[in-house]
Amino acid sequence: MNESLPELKDEGEDRERPYPGGPKPLRGKRLAAAFAVATVSDIVLMGLEVVPVVQLFVDVVTALLLFLILGRRWAIIPGLIAEAIPGVSIFPFWIMVVAAIAVWGEIKPIEKPKGDE
């Protein structure tokens, strides 16, 4: 009856990568910081709908901050392109980009079936 209990591990550090060679899933402070940047950016951008130059500047700064926080996640680029389209800023694209990165990780390259050459 005196069996030792298994050692508890931190789930965030031991999770498998979304695909071999890919980055580790985001957890903790970095993910919270990315959501904070995305939320502030989307709120600010809603008020800047009539000033496209300032809106584009905020989008570029947001993309750079997310690259610094999240690392080289190429899913940020489509978010920047979507935000650069005039009139589209009413949708919270930056929050959706960070959520997609948090859920799916990185953009996975499409692999061709081996028998299909």
Number of C-alpha atoms within 10 A of each C-alpha: 3 4 5 6 6 6 5 6 8 7 9 12 11 10 10 13 13 16 12 7 7 13 15 16 19 19 12 8 10 15 19 14 15 24 20 14 19 25 18 13 21 23 13 14 23 16 12 17 16 12 11 15 12 13 22 19 12 18 24 16 13 21 20 15 16 24 17 13 17 18 12 12 17 12 16 22 13 12 19 19 12 16 24 18 11 14 13 13 22 15 14 18 21 27 20 15 21 27 16 15 20 17 12 13 20 21 13 10 7 6 6 8 7 6 5 5 5
